[in-house]
Amino acid sequence: MARQRPTPMLDAAKLRENALTSIRLGVEDFECSRHQGGDPARALSAIRNLFAGVLLLFKYKIATCVEDPADAAALILNPPEVLPRSDDAGGIEWVPVGNFKTTTIDVGTIRKRFEAFEIDIDWDVIRTLQDCRNHLEHLHPAHTLGEVADFVAELFPVLRNFIQLELGESPAAILGNAWKIMLLHHNFFIDTRQQCEEAWSEACVPEGMESWLNECKCPGCGSTLLAPAQESLDAGDTVEYNDDRFQTTCIACGYTVLIAPLMIVALERAHSYDPRDGDEPSLEGCNQCGRRTFLIHEQSCLWCAAELEYSECEICEENLTQADQDSGGLCSNHAHAYEKFMRED
């Protein structure tokens, strides 16, 4: 077997410098995208640079967990393939084949390295960043500036905690003006979101649908900063009873649209199913209010709070559905048997 070449050395300082440069460029692109009327090319560049910068900063942290530059390189470079071979004694041994690759570890492996070294991070935000990058790369980048703006606000505390707690440095010192921009935007986002939440408290959103209101995004830009349209509030309309005309306005881009369909789409997305996998629906139209907000397993409607009058068959205790409610508390089989008995009597 050919002798393996030694593991390459790693310049951790260069890794750190590249990480901070990418983050600064990402924030600059974000600012430019906002001031250029929502330039989708700048938004795409922003999320690319931020994603690359954050991952490089994570890799830098991993590299600093060891003292030997060769060990640092081994931690962040993709290792050679490990294959079995005979040990000439009737058994096998597993040996690496080839050399360390020139490519570095992906998000999944970074997370494993962090777990191994007990480095804590909010992986939900990182997953959101990755999904946002993929969405911009492959789908409709012209309609996601608001989504990028939301993400920059959510990324702020993750970067702050990581730089302070894991790197032991000051975010303001190493990121400079980019950090000031992130701080201002984060504060604006938090204040605006609170104002939106307070405004919705006057709109009479059905209690069961409040959590789905929080899942809504602007169809125009992807932002979650949605407020009740002032015109709807001034007209005395409510979401619960005037969903056919109650509108929401996006604070980020000014787009105005009915709020009820957005909430129901968010609900349906969470309850999507594939019958090819043997899944069954968990959501259906409500017989009382007509909206597709009736949870089958909970036997109640999230919009109008309607519940089943009869939940179990009086004879066999089988669970009843909305379709069984006109049978007087009997399942379809026993209702059919009862009707047959009455006809013969």
Contacts in CASP RR format, 6 or more apart in sequence:
PFRMAT RR
TARGET T0000
AUTHOR 0000-0000-0000
METHOD contacts of the structure
MODEL  1
MARQRPTPMLDAAKLRENALTSIRLGVEDFECSRHQGGDPARALSAIRNL
FAGVLLLFKYKIATCVEDPADAAALILNPPEVLPRSDDAGGIEWVPVGNF
KTTTIDVGTIRKRFEAFEIDIDWDVIRTLQDCRNHLEHLHPAHTLGEVAD
FVAELFPVLRNFIQLELGESPAAILGNAWKIMLLHHNFFIDTRQQCEEAW
SEACVPEGMESWLNECKCPGCGSTLLAPAQESLDAGDTVEYNDDRFQTTC
IACGYTVLIAPLMIVALERAHSYDPRDGDEPSLEGCNQCGRRTFLIHEQS
CLWCAAELEYSECEICEENLTQADQDSGGLCSNHAHAYEKFMRED
1 95 0 8 1.000
2 98 0 8 1.000
4 80 0 8 1.000
4 96 0 8 1.000
4 98 0 8 1.000
4 99 0 8 1.000
5 99 0 8 1.000
6 70 0 8 1.000
7 70 0 8 1.000
7 73 0 8 1.000
7 74 0 8 1.000
7 77 0 8 1.000
7 100 0 8 1.000
8 70 0 8 1.000
8 73 0 8 1.000
8 77 0 8 1.000
8 100 0 8 1.000
9 69 0 8 1.000
9 70 0 8 1.000
9 73 0 8 1.000
10 63 0 8 1.000
10 69 0 8 1.000
10 70 0 8 1.000
10 72 0 8 1.000
10 73 0 8 1.000
10 76 0 8 1.000
11 69 0 8 1.000
12 60 0 8 1.000
12 63 0 8 1.000
12 64 0 8 1.000
12 69 0 8 1.000
12 72 0 8 1.000
15 56 0 8 1.000
15 59 0 8 1.000
15 60 0 8 1.000
15 63 0 8 1.000
16 56 0 8 1.000
16 57 0 8 1.000
16 60 0 8 1.000
18 53 0 8 1.000
18 56 0 8 1.000
19 53 0 8 1.000
19 54 0 8 1.000
19 56 0 8 1.000
19 57 0 8 1.000
19 59 0 8 1.000
19 60 0 8 1.000
20 53 0 8 1.000
20 57 0 8 1.000
20 174 0 8 1.000
20 175 0 8 1.000
22 49 0 8 1.000
22 50 0 8 1.000
22 52 0 8 1.000
22 53 0 8 1.000
22 56 0 8 1.000
23 49 0 8 1.000
23 50 0 8 1.000
23 53 0 8 1.000
23 54 0 8 1.000
23 57 0 8 1.000
23 159 0 8 1.000
23 175 0 8 1.000
23 178 0 8 1.000
24 175 0 8 1.000
24 176 0 8 1.000
24 177 0 8 1.000
24 178 0 8 1.000
25 45 0 8 1.000
25 49 0 8 1.000
26 45 0 8 1.000
26 46 0 8 1.000
26 47 0 8 1.000
26 48 0 8 1.000
26 49 0 8 1.000
26 50 0 8 1.000
26 178 0 8 1.000
27 46 0 8 1.000
27 50 0 8 1.000
27 152 0 8 1.000
27 175 0 8 1.000
27 178 0 8 1.000
27 181 0 8 1.000
27 182 0 8 1.000
28 178 0 8 1.000
29 42 0 8 1.000
29 43 0 8 1.000
29 45 0 8 1.000
29 46 0 8 1.000
29 49 0 8 1.000
30 42 0 8 1.000
30 43 0 8 1.000
30 46 0 8 1.000
30 50 0 8 1.000
30 148 0 8 1.000
30 149 0 8 1.000
30 152 0 8 1.000
30 181 0 8 1.000
30 185 0 8 1.000
31 181 0 8 1.000
32 39 0 8 1.000
32 42 0 8 1.000
33 39 0 8 1.000
33 40 0 8 1.000
33 42 0 8 1.000
33 43 0 8 1.000
33 46 0 8 1.000
33 145 0 8 1.000
33 148 0 8 1.000
34 145 0 8 1.000
34 149 0 8 1.000
36 42 0 8 1.000
38 145 0 8 1.000
40 141 0 8 1.000
40 142 0 8 1.000
40 144 0 8 1.000
40 145 0 8 1.000
41 141 0 8 1.000
43 136 0 8 1.000
43 141 0 8 1.000
43 144 0 8 1.000
43 145 0 8 1.000
43 148 0 8 1.000
44 136 0 8 1.000
44 137 0 8 1.000
44 141 0 8 1.000
46 148 0 8 1.000
46 152 0 8 1.000
47 129 0 8 1.000
47 132 0 8 1.000
47 133 0 8 1.000
47 136 0 8 1.000
47 148 0 8 1.000
47 151 0 8 1.000
48 133 0 8 1.000
48 136 0 8 1.000
50 129 0 8 1.000
50 151 0 8 1.000
50 152 0 8 1.000
50 155 0 8 1.000
51 129 0 8 1.000
51 130 0 8 1.000
51 133 0 8 1.000
54 126 0 8 1.000
54 129 0 8 1.000
54 155 0 8 1.000
54 159 0 8 1.000
55 107 0 8 1.000
55 110 0 8 1.000
57 162 0 8 1.000
57 163 0 8 1.000
57 167 0 8 1.000
58 110 0 8 1.000
58 114 0 8 1.000
58 121 0 8 1.000
59 76 0 8 1.000
59 104 0 8 1.000
59 105 0 8 1.000
59 110 0 8 1.000
61 119 0 8 1.000
61 162 0 8 1.000
61 166 0 8 1.000
61 167 0 8 1.000
62 72 0 8 1.000
62 75 0 8 1.000
62 76 0 8 1.000
62 110 0 8 1.000
62 113 0 8 1.000
62 114 0 8 1.000
62 117 0 8 1.000
62 119 0 8 1.000
63 72 0 8 1.000
63 73 0 8 1.000
63 75 0 8 1.000
63 76 0 8 1.000
64 72 0 8 1.000
65 75 0 8 1.000
65 117 0 8 1.000
66 72 0 8 1.000
66 75 0 8 1.000
73 100 0 8 1.000
74 100 0 8 1.000
75 105 0 8 1.000
75 113 0 8 1.000
76 104 0 8 1.000
76 105 0 8 1.000
76 113 0 8 1.000
77 100 0 8 1.000
77 101 0 8 1.000
77 102 0 8 1.000
77 103 0 8 1.000
77 104 0 8 1.000
77 105 0 8 1.000
78 100 0 8 1.000
78 101 0 8 1.000
78 103 0 8 1.000
78 104 0 8 1.000
78 105 0 8 1.000
78 109 0 8 1.000
79 96 0 8 1.000
79 100 0 8 1.000
79 101 0 8 1.000
80 96 0 8 1.000
80 97 0 8 1.000
80 98 0 8 1.000
80 99 0 8 1.000
80 100 0 8 1.000
80 101 0 8 1.000
81 96 0 8 1.000
81 97 0 8 1.000
81 98 0 8 1.000
82 94 0 8 1.000
82 95 0 8 1.000
82 96 0 8 1.000
82 97 0 8 1.000
83 94 0 8 1.000
83 95 0 8 1.000
83 97 0 8 1.000
84 92 0 8 1.000
84 93 0 8 1.000
84 94 0 8 1.000
85 92 0 8 1.000
85 93 0 8 1.000
85 94 0 8 1.000
85 95 0 8 1.000
86 92 0 8 1.000
86 93 0 8 1.000
87 93 0 8 1.000
105 113 0 8 1.000
107 126 0 8 1.000
107 130 0 8 1.000
111 123 0 8 1.000
113 119 0 8 1.000
114 120 0 8 1.000
114 121 0 8 1.000
119 166 0 8 1.000
120 165 0 8 1.000
120 166 0 8 1.000
121 158 0 8 1.000
121 162 0 8 1.000
122 157 0 8 1.000
122 158 0 8 1.000
125 154 0 8 1.000
125 155 0 8 1.000
125 158 0 8 1.000
126 158 0 8 1.000
128 151 0 8 1.000
128 154 0 8 1.000
129 151 0 8 1.000
129 155 0 8 1.000
132 144 0 8 1.000
132 147 0 8 1.000
132 148 0 8 1.000
132 151 0 8 1.000
135 144 0 8 1.000
135 147 0 8 1.000
136 144 0 8 1.000
136 148 0 8 1.000
143 219 0 8 1.000
143 220 0 8 1.000
143 221 0 8 1.000
143 222 0 8 1.000
144 221 0 8 1.000
144 222 0 8 1.000
145 221 0 8 1.000
145 222 0 8 1.000
145 223 0 8 1.000
145 252 0 8 1.000
145 253 0 8 1.000
146 218 0 8 1.000
146 221 0 8 1.000
146 222 0 8 1.000
146 223 0 8 1.000
146 225 0 8 1.000
146 252 0 8 1.000
146 253 0 8 1.000
147 217 0 8 1.000
147 221 0 8 1.000
147 222 0 8 1.000
147 223 0 8 1.000
149 185 0 8 1.000
149 189 0 8 1.000
149 221 0 8 1.000
149 223 0 8 1.000
149 252 0 8 1.000
150 189 0 8 1.000
150 222 0 8 1.000
150 223 0 8 1.000
150 224 0 8 1.000
150 225 0 8 1.000
152 182 0 8 1.000
152 185 0 8 1.000
152 186 0 8 1.000
153 185 0 8 1.000
153 186 0 8 1.000
153 188 0 8 1.000
153 189 0 8 1.000
153 190 0 8 1.000
155 182 0 8 1.000
156 182 0 8 1.000
156 183 0 8 1.000
156 185 0 8 1.000
156 186 0 8 1.000
157 186 0 8 1.000
159 171 0 8 1.000
159 182 0 8 1.000
160 171 0 8 1.000
163 169 0 8 1.000
163 170 0 8 1.000
163 171 0 8 1.000
163 174 0 8 1.000
163 175 0 8 1.000
164 170 0 8 1.000
164 171 0 8 1.000
171 179 0 8 1.000
172 179 0 8 1.000
172 180 0 8 1.000
175 182 0 8 1.000
189 225 0 8 1.000
192 225 0 8 1.000
192 251 0 8 1.000
193 224 0 8 1.000
193 225 0 8 1.000
195 227 0 8 1.000
196 225 0 8 1.000
196 226 0 8 1.000
196 227 0 8 1.000
196 251 0 8 1.000
199 227 0 8 1.000
199 228 0 8 1.000
199 233 0 8 1.000
200 213 0 8 1.000
200 227 0 8 1.000
200 228 0 8 1.000
202 228 0 8 1.000
202 233 0 8 1.000
203 228 0 8 1.000
203 232 0 8 1.000
203 233 0 8 1.000
203 238 0 8 1.000
203 239 0 8 1.000
203 246 0 8 1.000
204 238 0 8 1.000
204 239 0 8 1.000
204 240 0 8 1.000
204 241 0 8 1.000
205 213 0 8 1.000
205 239 0 8 1.000
205 240 0 8 1.000
206 239 0 8 1.000
206 240 0 8 1.000
206 302 0 8 1.000
206 303 0 8 1.000
206 304 0 8 1.000
206 305 0 8 1.000
207 305 0 8 1.000
208 302 0 8 1.000
208 303 0 8 1.000
208 305 0 8 1.000
209 239 0 8 1.000
209 263 0 8 1.000
209 267 0 8 1.000
209 293 0 8 1.000
209 302 0 8 1.000
209 303 0 8 1.000
212 263 0 8 1.000
212 264 0 8 1.000
212 266 0 8 1.000
212 267 0 8 1.000
212 270 0 8 1.000
212 302 0 8 1.000
213 259 0 8 1.000
213 263 0 8 1.000
214 224 0 8 1.000
215 263 0 8 1.000
215 266 0 8 1.000
215 270 0 8 1.000
216 224 0 8 1.000
216 226 0 8 1.000
216 248 0 8 1.000
216 259 0 8 1.000
216 262 0 8 1.000
216 263 0 8 1.000
216 266 0 8 1.000
217 223 0 8 1.000
217 224 0 8 1.000
217 226 0 8 1.000
217 262 0 8 1.000
218 224 0 8 1.000
218 225 0 8 1.000
218 226 0 8 1.000
218 250 0 8 1.000
218 252 0 8 1.000
218 253 0 8 1.000
218 255 0 8 1.000
218 257 0 8 1.000
219 255 0 8 1.000
219 257 0 8 1.000
219 262 0 8 1.000
220 250 0 8 1.000
220 253 0 8 1.000
220 255 0 8 1.000
221 250 0 8 1.000
221 252 0 8 1.000
221 253 0 8 1.000
221 255 0 8 1.000
222 250 0 8 1.000
222 252 0 8 1.000
223 250 0 8 1.000
223 251 0 8 1.000
223 252 0 8 1.000
223 253 0 8 1.000
225 250 0 8 1.000
225 251 0 8 1.000
225 252 0 8 1.000
226 248 0 8 1.000
226 249 0 8 1.000
226 250 0 8 1.000
226 251 0 8 1.000
226 259 0 8 1.000
226 262 0 8 1.000
227 248 0 8 1.000
227 249 0 8 1.000
227 251 0 8 1.000
228 239 0 8 1.000
228 246 0 8 1.000
228 247 0 8 1.000
228 248 0 8 1.000
228 249 0 8 1.000
228 259 0 8 1.000
229 246 0 8 1.000
229 247 0 8 1.000
229 248 0 8 1.000
229 249 0 8 1.000
229 256 0 8 1.000
230 249 0 8 1.000
231 247 0 8 1.000
232 242 0 8 1.000
232 245 0 8 1.000
232 246 0 8 1.000
232 247 0 8 1.000
237 245 0 8 1.000
237 246 0 8 1.000
238 246 0 8 1.000
239 246 0 8 1.000
239 259 0 8 1.000
239 260 0 8 1.000
240 303 0 8 1.000
243 258 0 8 1.000
243 259 0 8 1.000
243 260 0 8 1.000
243 291 0 8 1.000
244 258 0 8 1.000
244 260 0 8 1.000
245 258 0 8 1.000
246 258 0 8 1.000
246 259 0 8 1.000
246 260 0 8 1.000
247 256 0 8 1.000
247 257 0 8 1.000
247 258 0 8 1.000
247 259 0 8 1.000
248 256 0 8 1.000
248 257 0 8 1.000
248 258 0 8 1.000
248 259 0 8 1.000
248 262 0 8 1.000
249 255 0 8 1.000
249 256 0 8 1.000
250 256 0 8 1.000
260 291 0 8 1.000
264 291 0 8 1.000
264 292 0 8 1.000
264 293 0 8 1.000
267 283 0 8 1.000
267 292 0 8 1.000
267 293 0 8 1.000
267 302 0 8 1.000
268 283 0 8 1.000
268 292 0 8 1.000
271 281 0 8 1.000
271 282 0 8 1.000
271 283 0 8 1.000
271 295 0 8 1.000
273 279 0 8 1.000
273 280 0 8 1.000
273 281 0 8 1.000
273 282 0 8 1.000
281 296 0 8 1.000
282 295 0 8 1.000
282 296 0 8 1.000
282 297 0 8 1.000
283 292 0 8 1.000
283 293 0 8 1.000
283 294 0 8 1.000
283 295 0 8 1.000
283 296 0 8 1.000
284 292 0 8 1.000
284 294 0 8 1.000
284 296 0 8 1.000
284 322 0 8 1.000
285 291 0 8 1.000
285 292 0 8 1.000
285 293 0 8 1.000
285 294 0 8 1.000
286 292 0 8 1.000
286 293 0 8 1.000
286 294 0 8 1.000
286 301 0 8 1.000
286 303 0 8 1.000
286 304 0 8 1.000
286 306 0 8 1.000
286 322 0 8 1.000
287 294 0 8 1.000
287 306 0 8 1.000
287 322 0 8 1.000
287 325 0 8 1.000
288 301 0 8 1.000
288 304 0 8 1.000
288 306 0 8 1.000
289 301 0 8 1.000
289 303 0 8 1.000
289 304 0 8 1.000
289 306 0 8 1.000
291 301 0 8 1.000
291 303 0 8 1.000
291 304 0 8 1.000
293 301 0 8 1.000
293 302 0 8 1.000
293 303 0 8 1.000
293 304 0 8 1.000
294 300 0 8 1.000
294 301 0 8 1.000
294 302 0 8 1.000
294 306 0 8 1.000
294 322 0 8 1.000
295 301 0 8 1.000
295 302 0 8 1.000
296 321 0 8 1.000
299 307 0 8 1.000
299 308 0 8 1.000
299 311 0 8 1.000
300 306 0 8 1.000
300 307 0 8 1.000
300 308 0 8 1.000
301 307 0 8 1.000
308 320 0 8 1.000
308 321 0 8 1.000
308 322 0 8 1.000
308 325 0 8 1.000
309 325 0 8 1.000
309 329 0 8 1.000
310 320 0 8 1.000
310 324 0 8 1.000
310 325 0 8 1.000
310 327 0 8 1.000
310 328 0 8 1.000
310 329 0 8 1.000
311 319 0 8 1.000
311 320 0 8 1.000
312 318 0 8 1.000
312 319 0 8 1.000
312 320 0 8 1.000
312 329 0 8 1.000
313 320 0 8 1.000
313 324 0 8 1.000
313 329 0 8 1.000
313 330 0 8 1.000
313 331 0 8 1.000
313 334 0 8 1.000
314 329 0 8 1.000
314 330 0 8 1.000
315 330 0 8 1.000
315 331 0 8 1.000
315 334 0 8 1.000
316 331 0 8 1.000
316 333 0 8 1.000
316 334 0 8 1.000
318 331 0 8 1.000
320 327 0 8 1.000
320 329 0 8 1.000
320 331 0 8 1.000
323 332 0 8 1.000
324 330 0 8 1.000
324 331 0 8 1.000
324 332 0 8 1.000
324 335 0 8 1.000
327 335 0 8 1.000
328 335 0 8 1.000
330 338 0 8 1.000
END
